[in-house]
Amino acid sequence: MTVMLRTGLLFCAVLSASSIGPAQAGPSTEPVLPVETVALPQVNVPNLLDEAGEPALSAPVSEPQPAVVEREEPTVSRSADLAAKVAQLRASDPGSRQLECLATGIYFESKGEPLSGQLAVGHVIANRAESGRFPDSYCGVLFQRGQFSFIRGRSLPSAPRSSRHWLNAVAVAKIVDQELHQSPVGNALFFHARRVSPKWRLKRVASIGNHVFYR
């Protein structure tokens, strides 16, 4: 009975194995679409290369800088009269510390004088700077102790930069510095107001406006 049962079970197992097909390793029966017909999703890719194939690196954006305009001094004709030269060179800014000293001396010593008188005062300051007997700069001449009464301490007194007198003083300082106009006082080194009489034993050179000039 046991042998017959085993035989029956073995027979059933054989029948079951014969009804299961082997695994399919061949081509699938599903239709295969060509690659060209497959619709792929569109992805936006940034262009990181320039036309030459190099990486397109974005440069930092800088703010536009204003153009620097250099101010040029007008060309002054030496043959023009003094008033014409002053009119061309009038300015509120002398342009340098030394010219500011020279203009300040002209302004405080002769702002109420005619232009020729202002020119003469400017030439005295310039003559001193070139003489070897005084400091060798306009500022040095002004700050020499006891020479100019408007100097207090080591600072230049302020002048109203928009006033006509200051604009003229700046122009006269430029004329003196550039030797654009000859002064009738020549190489004078000293001057004083007419209202005083210092009894100097010096050679009198000229009298212009309210000042007397000596060398």
Stockholm file with secondary structure:
# STOCKHOLM 1.0

chainA/1-215         MTVMLRTGLLFCAVLSASSIGPAQAGPSTEPVLPVETVALPQVNVPNLLDEAGEPALSAPVSEPQPAVVEREEPTVSRSADLAAKVAQLRASDPGSRQLECLATGIYFESKGEPLSGQLAVGHVIANRAESGRFPDSYCGVLFQRGQFSFIRGRSLPSAPRSSRHWLNAVAVAKIVDQELHQSPVGNALFFHARRVSPKWRLKRVASIGNHVFYR
#=GR chainA/1-215 SS CHHHHHHHHHHHHHHHHHTSCCCCCSCCSSCCCCGGGSCCCCCCCCCCBCTTSSBCCCCCCCCCCCCCCCCCCCCCCTTSCHHHHHHHHCCSCCSSHHHHHHHHHHHHHHTTSCHHHHHHHHHHHHHHHHHSSSCSSHHHHHHSTTSCTTCBTTBCCCCCTTSHHHHHHHHHHHHHHTTCSCCTTTTCCEEEETTCCCCCCSCEEEEETTEEEEC
#=GC SS_cons         CHHHHHHHHHHHHHHHHHTSCCCCCSCCSSCCCCGGGSCCCCCCCCCCBCTTSSBCCCCCCCCCCCCCCCCCCCCCCTTSCHHHHHHHHCCSCCSSHHHHHHHHHHHHHHTTSCHHHHHHHHHHHHHHHHHSSSCSSHHHHHHSTTSCTTCBTTBCCCCCTTSHHHHHHHHHHHHHHTTCSCCTTTTCCEEEETTCCCCCCSCEEEEETTEEEEC
//
